[in-house]
Amino acid sequence: MSHAQRSTPPLDPTSWPLNPVQVRILRGGLVESVHRGAWVLVDEGGSVVEASGHTLAPIFARSAVKAFQALPLIESGAAARFAYRDEELALALASHDAEHVHLDVVRGVLARLGLETAHLGCGPQMPADRAVRRELDQRGEKPSALHNNCSGKHAGFLALALHLGVPPQRYLEADSAGQVLVRAALTEMAGLEHDDIQVAVDGCSAPTFRLPLAGLATAFARLAAPRDLAPERRAACERMQRAVAAHPDHIAGNHRRLCTAIVRASGGRLFPKIGAEGVYAVGRTGGPGRGRGFALKMDDGQKRGLEPLVVQLLERFGWLERAELAHLEEYRGREILNRAGRLVGATEVDA
């Protein structure tokens, strides 16, 4: 981690910092609620460019690190061995809505691996896609692990495990060969040491990682501009960039998903990823300012403050043109309407 990142002293690991208010919810022009949080913009060297809040306070990055969990899938040769297509790779990075386009991709990968839905260790989840939920209900079926928003990632983990000779039933164990490679990849991309990252269990039963917010931003900056990385890692990062740019609907979904909307609005110039509990990160892969990344964490873990803050930061950093920002207007929440359609409040962002 760079000297700039160490400018704020680390905090007691059992405490939570009092971060500044980033977003206010107004009713009748008066403050009704606030959303506190922290954000940090860094370059690929890990130097802090701008920041607000406690950026060294460790946070669980949750699904925001899926791209780094997929690096060993490519670097090990597993993706080549199992003939991964770009849409399948994009889904390995996804928190998807379980639309048919997502389910078909996971089924295809599992079939090529000679595995079944039962091998997915992520557990069942009600699909976010309304049409798929309705179809399940009409058939009297319950959701399966295939519908889990992490099923694409888990299919990738299984491909890596088979390639490394790890039994499928062990692929989620933190000390298995595949997960050891995953932790090493994230540690290196974040510019950290092994002991700077703590491990717990995610909602999908995979290892999840607790690291400084500035480290998460650094990982995205390096993914976005991998020019100084080893050739194999650079190629892997560039392939992930191309996969997401070509298939933005695969990393999230077609129905009001900010990640998909940002990729589409930027023409693939931006590489975004959401994580549970109010985590978000974006790397800039092209144009002026290429090779920078930012990450944020909302203290309350909610999307209501997260989405307006993300869009405001993209505007603040000049990462999107005015016409591109117009495609993200619905995520700002500028006007709050009541059930009768009356304007009763607004969202105000400090960034």
N, C-alpha and C positions, 0 to 999 in steps of 0.2 A: 504494500500500500504506500502511496506517495506521501511525502512530507505534508503536502497540502491537505490530504485527507485526515492527517493526524492532528489538525489544528484544534479540534474540539476534543476534550478528554473523554475517554470511554465512561460509560455509566455503570452503576451497579446492575448486574444481570437480572436481579429480581425486581427492579424498578421499571417504571415507564416514564419517559420524559414529558414535561409539559411543553408541547410544541405550540407554535403560534397558530392563531386562527387563519386558515387559508380561504375558507368559504363561509359566507353568511346567508342565511335564509331570512328574507324580509317579508313581513305582512303589514300592509298599510304603511310601508315606509319605515317600519320599526323592526328591530332584530327579534326574531322568534327562536332561531336555533343557529348553532355554529358548528363547523367541522374543522378540527385542528389536524395538523399533519406536518410532514417534512418533505422537502424535495431537494434534489441536487443534480446539477449539470456538470459533467466531467468530459475531459478529452480521453483519447485512447491510452494515454500515459497514466491515467488515474488522477491527474491534477484537477482540482475543483475550479470550475469557471464561475458558477453562481450557486448559491444554496440558501435554503431557509429551513430553520429547525435543526434538530439533532441528527445530523447525517451519519454519525458514527454509531448511533444506537442500533444494535443488531435487531433485525426484523426477520420473521419467517417469510421468505420470498414466495413460497407456495408455487403456484403454476407459472409464475413469471419466469422461472428458470428452465422451462421445458426445452428451449433451444439448446441449452448446455447439457441437459440430460440426453439429448439426441446426438451430440457430437460423437460419442464413442460408436454409435450405430454406423456412422459414416466412416470414421477414422479406422475402425477395426477391420473394415472390409465387409461387414455384415450386410450393409445396404446394397453393395454390389453383388454379393453372393446371392441374395434373395431378390435381386432385380427390382429394387425399390424405384417406383416412378415418382415424379415430382409431387403429384397430388397425395401420394402415400406419405412422403416425407413431410409435407405441410401438415398433414393430419397428426403426425408424430409430435408436432410442436403445439398441437391445438388444445384448447378448452372448447370443444365443439357442442353444438346444440342437438346432436343426434338426429339431424335431418337425414333423409334417405341417402343423400349424396355422401354423408359421413359414414353411415352404417354400411353401405355397399363397399366402401374403401377398406374398412376394418375387416369385413368378411373376406374380401379378396386377399388381404395380407395373411390372415390366419389360414386360409385354404392353402396358400403357397408354402406356409411353414409346416403344413400337416397337423395343425392344431385346431381347436374348437373354442367357442365362447367360454366354455367351462375352464379353460386354461388362463383366462384373464383374471387377475387377482384384484382388480379394482372395485369389485362389488357392483350390485345393481343400482341404478339411479333412474328416477323418472325423467324421461327425455324433456329437454326444454322446448323442443319443437311441438307446437300444438297439434299439427296434423298427425304426427307419429303417435302422440299421446291418445288422440281420438281413435286411431286405428287399433291400438292395443286394447283400449276399452271396448271397442266394438267386437273384438275377437275374444274378449274375456281373458286376456293375457297380462301377465305382470312384466315390468321391465327387467332386463337382464344386464349383465356387465357390459354387453355390447353398447347399451344406451348411455353408459357412464361417459361424462364429458372428457375423461382421460383415457378412453379405450384405445385411441390411436397411439398415445404414448406407450401404453402397456403392450400393444402389439409390437412396437419398436423394441421395447425392453426384451420381449420374448425372442425376437429375431437376434438380438445381441447375445442373449443367453445361449441360444442354440449354437450360434457361431463360436462361442467360447467354450462350449461343452458343459455349460451349467444346466442341470435338470430344470425343466420348466417350473416345477413346484418350489424352486429355491430362488427364482429370479428377482424377488423383491427383498431378499435378505441383504442388509447393509454391507455385510462382509463377502457377498458373492462377487465373482470377478467383474461382472458388468457394472454393479453399483459402485465398486471401488474405482473403476474408470470414470464413472459419472462424477463422483465427488472430486476426483483429481482434475477433471476438465473444468468444472465450475471454479475450483480454487485457483487454478492457473488463470482463467479468463478474468476473474475478479481481482487479480493481483494480490492475493492473500496467501497466508500460510495455512497448513492443514488444521492447526488448532484454532484458527480464527473463525472456523465454521463449526457450528453445532448441528447435530442431526436429531430429528424426531420423526414421527410417523404422520404422513399426510392423510387427507380425507379419502384418498384412493388407495391407501396402504403402502404407497411407495415412500422411500426416505424423503424427508423434506428438510430444507437447509435454512439455518438461521445465520445471517451475515450482515455486516454493516450496509446501510442503504447506499453509501458511496461505492462499495464494492460491487453491488448489483449494477449500478450505473456504469461502472468501469467495464464490466463484462459486456454490456450492450454496446458501449463505444467500440470495444475491440472486435466484437462480432460485426459491427457495421463497417469498420475499416481495418480488415485483418492483414494489412500490408506488411506489418512487422512480425507476424506470426510464422511458425514453421510452415513449409509448403503444404503438408497434409492438412493442417488445421485451417490454413487460409482457404484451401480448396473446399473444405467442408463448410466453412462459414459462407463462402460465396454460393455454394449450392443451396444452402438453406435460404439465403436471400432470394435467389431465383425462384425457388419453389413457392415461397410465400407471395412474391410479387405476381406469379402466374396463377396462383390459386388462393386469393384472399378469402373466399368463402369457406375454405377448408380450415382456417385457423380459428374460426369462431362460428359464424353463421350468417344467413341472409336476412335475418329479422332483427334489426336494431342492435347490432353488436359493434362496439366501438373499435375493436381491433380490425375487423374487416373493413369498417368505414374509413379508418385512417389509411390502410394500405391502398384502398381504391382511390381515395382523395389525392394521395401523394403519387399515384402511379407506381407504387412499389418502392419509392424513394425512402420511406420510413418503415422500420421494422418494430412493431409494437407487440406487447404481450401483457395481459392482465394476470394477476394472481389473486387468490381469495383474500378476504379480510383487508381490502382496500389497498392492494399493491399494484403498481403499474410501472412499466419501463418502456422506453423507446430508444432505438438507435437510428442515427441518420446515415444511410448507406450511400447517398449521392447528393450532388449539388454543393453549394457553399456551406461550410460548417460540417462537411462529411467527417466522420470519425469522432463524433460526439454522442454521448448517451445521457439520458436522464432517467431518474427513478424517483418514485414518490410512495409514501405510505400515509394513509389516512388513519388517524388514531382510533376512530370509531369503527373502522373496517367496512364502511358503507360506500356504495356506488354514488349516492346522491351528491356527495361533495367531490368524489373522485373524478367523475366525467367532466364537469365544468372546469376543474383545475387542470386536467390533462389538456383540454382544448385551449385554455388560456395560456398555458406554458408553450404549446406549439406556436401560438401567435407571438408570444413574448420573445421567443428565440428566433423568430423569423423562418421557421421550418416549413411553413405553408404559405402560399400566396393567398390573396383575398378570395379569389374564385374557389380555391381549394378549401379554404376554411368554411365557405358557404355550405359545403356538403356535410359539415359537422355541426351545423347550427342547432339541430335538435338536441345535441348532447350538452349544450350550455345551460339549459333550463332557465333562461333569462326571465321568462314570464311564467308565473304560477297561476293556473286557472282553477276555479272551484268546480264542483260537479255541474253547476248551471252554466259553465262556460264564462263566468265573470273573472276578470283580472283582479286577483286579490294579493299578489305578492311577486317577489322576484328573487333571483339568485345573484349574489354579489361575490366576485372572486378578487382576492387581494393581489395575486401574483401579477 
